[in-house]
Amino acid sequence: MKISLNWLADYVELPARPEDLAATLTMAGLEVEGVERLGEQLEGVVVARVVETAAHPNAEKLSVNKVDAGPKGTLQIVCGAKNFKAGDLVPLATVGTTMPSGMKIEPAKLRGVESFGMLCSAKELGVSEEGAGLMILDPALEVGRPIADALGIRDVVFEINVTPNRGDCLSHLGIAREVAALTGKQLKLPPVDLTETEQAADALVSVQIDAPDRCPRYAARVLEGLQVRASPAWMQNRLRAVGVRAISNVVDVTNYVLMECGQPLHAFDLDKVEGGRIIVRKAAAGERMTTLDAKERTLDAEDLCICDAKGPSALAGVMGGAHSEVGEKTSRVLLESARFAPGAIRRTASRHALHSESSHRFERGIDPEIVLFAQDRAARLLCELAGAKVLRGRVDAHPKPYAPRRFALKLSKVGELLGMPIAPELTRSTLTGLGFGLEGQGDELTVTAPSWRPDVEGQADCVEEVGRASCRERVCYVV
């Protein structure tokens, strides 16, 4: 799991040094296997202003440009791109820079004209797949500023080895919750409050669950008036930092909330949902559908599908269907947030050799109490980034409500099982900090496991949590 520290810092105060945080997490059982410092590969690339541009005397496809590089002075650059003009701000790789591709920028003579650097496209900087022409920058940026700072891509990214029983840590909020408990800091949740229209969502959509053992909850919200366009740079930067490709504001929001909250979401183009009906059912053997990767798939009778009145629209918990895909003309969406049985999703993903970020989380079990929170978080972001209007209410089919797990814990047993003295106050504060509910004043407590910890089943698991969290007293920080 890749975790951006810029992103993580939205939810919890972090130690000043990434090395200290890495050591704390590793000692607590969340091994930091790698640390990547984004932006370092762009040292030597700065914001430059094109002062003047003229045709190359010996090559009609080239131009000779004078650029203001701030402290580095005015430089002459030969360039083959055509999509810029005098006054534009563009990225300039100065002499001595090693580009992400490995190419080193040296003084050169191109068709008889000297050039002292390279003007860059977004693709050459590694910040986009778009490589047609130079990257034209915001005119308000400071000339000479390092491009990594100007574009907001300087970040530290942890690669964390999350064990299969800790699906709650497959998100930034999940890791933030752990950091808060380990460091004694306050967890800060993102805003989810919404302004809704007068029209009710259930007037346009309905949800029917025919396989409640596979889908204990399915919630649908309706949003109208969206404008599908590119996401803002900050969202694209965060998604790129954790290895997710930006597509459009609507799709990016669902991916963003997935990486933020750990809850997979899906946005259907509502105008392509036949009859406005959502039917969660097992597939008919041999039934066919085309998934978002453009592959037609023959379904098994054990596959769970999200269907409309006509047929399958998504392979539940794994991947959406091409039929109802959000596109440039989409203006209304049905936003899905649901729970699916882990075993069923695991078998479907394996059967179709189709493992996705969504299936990875459903297979391990998602927090049953975050379904609506994540949906509202996404709806709020769609209002901010796509101009959406949220219809009143939601359709929330909930045939199998979540029941918290409760069990007894003897405080005197904690130190005995760990083989070291543990003060009752430490047990209480540790478990409370990790989100456990505690009742009772004597030696025996009644513990309620938090909804995001399906791996916690009894006293021994609680004792393990106390031992794991107390590692903060024993951390050896790494330089």
URJOWO-V880123 format. One record per backbone hydrogen bond with DSSP energy under -1.0 kcal/mol. CO is the residue of the C=O (numbers start at 1). NH is the residue of the N-H. E is the energy in kcal/mol with one decimal. If there is no record, write none. Layout:
[[CO & NH & E] [CO & NH & E]]
//
This chain:
[[1 & 160 & -3.1] [3 & 158 & -2.7] [4 & 8 & -2.9] [5 & 9 & -2.0] [7 & 10 & -1.8] [8 & 11 & -1.9] [11 & 188 & -3.2] [17 & 21 & -1.5] [18 & 22 & -2.7] [19 & 23 & -2.1] [20 & 24 & -2.2] [21 & 25 & -2.6] [22 & 26 & -2.3] [23 & 27 & -2.4] [24 & 28 & -1.1] [25 & 30 & -2.7] [26 & 29 & -1.6] [31 & 161 & -3.1] [34 & 159 & -2.6] [36 & 157 & -3.1] [37 & 40 & -1.1] [38 & 155 & -1.3] [39 & 42 & -1.7] [40 & 43 & -1.4] [42 & 45 & -2.2] [44 & 94 & -2.3] [45 & 147 & -2.8] [46 & 92 & -2.9] [47 & 144 & -3.2] [48 & 90 & -2.8] [49 & 68 & -3.1] [50 & 87 & -3.5] [52 & 66 & -2.5] [54 & 64 & -3.3] [59 & 62 & -1.4] [62 & 56 & -1.9] [63 & 79 & -2.3] [64 & 54 & -2.2] [65 & 77 & -2.7] [66 & 51 & -2.9] [66 & 52 & -1.4] [67 & 75 & -2.6] [68 & 49 & -2.3] [69 & 72 & -1.3] [70 & 73 & -2.4] [73 & 69 & -2.7] [75 & 67 & -2.7] [76 & 116 & -2.9] [77 & 65 & -2.5] [79 & 63 & -2.5] [85 & 88 & -1.9] [88 & 50 & -2.7] [89 & 137 & -3.0] [90 & 48 & -2.6] [91 & 120 & -2.1] [92 & 46 & -2.6] [93 & 118 & -2.0] [94 & 97 & -2.1] [97 & 105 & -3.3] [99 & 102 & -2.5] [103 & 99 & -3.3] [105 & 96 & -3.1] [108 & 115 & -3.1] [110 & 113 & -1.4] [113 & 110 & -2.9] [115 & 108 & -2.5] [118 & 93 & -3.3] [120 & 135 & -2.2] [121 & 125 & -1.2] [122 & 127 & -2.2] [130 & 123 & -1.1] [131 & 133 & -1.1] [138 & 141 & -1.9] [142 & 145 & -1.7] [145 & 47 & -2.0] [146 & 150 & -2.3] [147 & 151 & -2.6] [148 & 153 & -2.0] [148 & 154 & -1.0] [155 & 38 & -1.8] [156 & 5 & -2.8] [157 & 36 & -2.8] [158 & 3 & -2.6] [159 & 33 & -2.6] [159 & 34 & -1.1] [160 & 162 & -1.0] [163 & 166 & -2.3] [166 & 169 & -2.0] [167 & 170 & -1.6] [171 & 175 & -2.0] [172 & 176 & -2.6] [173 & 177 & -2.4] [174 & 178 & -1.5] [175 & 179 & -2.7] [176 & 180 & -2.7] [177 & 181 & -2.0] [178 & 182 & -2.4] [179 & 183 & -2.1] [180 & 184 & -1.5] [199 & 392 & -2.8] [200 & 203 & -1.3] [201 & 204 & -2.0] [201 & 205 & -1.7] [206 & 278 & -2.3] [208 & 280 & -3.0] [211 & 214 & -1.5] [211 & 215 & -1.9] [214 & 341 & -2.4] [216 & 400 & -1.6] [217 & 339 & -2.5] [218 & 397 & -2.5] [219 & 337 & -2.0] [220 & 395 & -2.5] [221 & 335 & -2.9] [222 & 391 & -2.5] [223 & 333 & -2.5] [224 & 389 & -2.8] [229 & 249 & -3.3] [232 & 236 & -2.1] [233 & 237 & -2.9] [234 & 238 & -1.8] [235 & 239 & -2.5] [236 & 240 & -2.7] [237 & 241 & -2.1] [238 & 242 & -1.1] [239 & 244 & -3.0] [240 & 243 & -1.6] [248 & 252 & -3.3] [249 & 253 & -1.9] [250 & 254 & -1.5] [251 & 255 & -2.0] [252 & 256 & -2.9] [253 & 257 & -2.6] [254 & 258 & -1.7] [255 & 259 & -2.3] [256 & 260 & -1.9] [257 & 261 & -3.4] [258 & 262 & -1.7] [259 & 172 & -2.4] [260 & 173 & -2.8] [266 & 336 & -3.4] [268 & 334 & -2.3] [269 & 272 & -2.2] [270 & 273 & -1.5] [273 & 276 & -2.4] [274 & 277 & -1.4] [274 & 309 & -1.8] [276 & 206 & -1.9] [278 & 208 & -2.7] [279 & 307 & -2.8] [280 & 210 & -3.0] [281 & 305 & -3.4] [284 & 287 & -2.6] [287 & 299 & -3.8] [289 & 297 & -3.6] [290 & 322 & -2.8] [291 & 294 & -2.0] [295 & 291 & -2.2] [297 & 289 & -1.9] [299 & 286 & -2.4] [300 & 303 & -1.9] [303 & 283 & -2.8] [304 & 316 & -1.5] [305 & 281 & -1.9] [306 & 313 & -3.6] [306 & 314 & -1.4] [307 & 279 & -2.9] [311 & 308 & -2.5] [313 & 321 & -1.8] [314 & 306 & -2.5] [315 & 318 & -2.4] [315 & 319 & -1.8] [319 & 315 & -2.9] [320 & 292 & -2.0] [322 & 325 & -1.3] [324 & 269 & -2.5] [327 & 330 & -1.5] [331 & 226 & -2.2] [332 & 270 & -1.9] [333 & 223 & -2.3] [334 & 268 & -2.6] [335 & 221 & -2.0] [336 & 266 & -1.5] [337 & 219 & -2.7] [341 & 345 & -1.8] [342 & 346 & -2.5] [343 & 347 & -2.1] [344 & 348 & -2.1] [345 & 349 & -2.7] [346 & 350 & -2.0] [347 & 351 & -2.6] [348 & 352 & -2.1] [349 & 354 & -2.6] [356 & 360 & -2.5] [357 & 361 & -1.1] [358 & 362 & -2.6] [359 & 363 & -2.7] [367 & 370 & -1.6] [370 & 374 & -2.8] [371 & 375 & -1.5] [372 & 376 & -2.5] [373 & 377 & -2.2] [374 & 378 & -2.4] [375 & 379 & -2.4] [376 & 380 & -2.4] [377 & 381 & -2.0] [378 & 382 & -2.4] [379 & 383 & -1.8] [380 & 384 & -2.0] [381 & 385 & -2.9] [382 & 386 & -1.9] [382 & 388 & -1.7] [386 & 227 & -1.8] [389 & 224 & -2.7] [390 & 197 & -2.7] [392 & 201 & -2.8] [395 & 220 & -2.7] [397 & 218 & -2.7] [405 & 449 & -2.5] [407 & 447 & -3.3] [409 & 445 & -3.4] [410 & 413 & -1.4] [413 & 417 & -2.7] [414 & 418 & -1.9] [415 & 419 & -1.6] [415 & 420 & -1.5] [423 & 427 & -1.8] [424 & 428 & -2.6] [425 & 429 & -2.7] [426 & 430 & -2.6] [427 & 431 & -2.5] [428 & 432 & -2.5] [429 & 433 & -2.4] [430 & 434 & -1.4] [431 & 436 & -2.7] [432 & 435 & -1.6] [437 & 448 & -2.6] [439 & 446 & -2.6] [443 & 411 & -3.2] [445 & 409 & -2.4] [446 & 439 & -1.8] [447 & 407 & -2.0] [448 & 437 & -2.5] [450 & 453 & -2.1] [453 & 456 & -1.5] [458 & 462 & -1.6] [459 & 463 & -2.4] [460 & 464 & -2.1] [461 & 465 & -1.8] [462 & 466 & -2.0] [463 & 467 & -2.4] [464 & 468 & -2.6] [465 & 469 & -2.7] [466 & 470 & -1.9] [468 & 471 & -1.2] [469 & 472 & -1.4] [470 & 473 & -2.0] [471 & 474 & -2.1]]
//
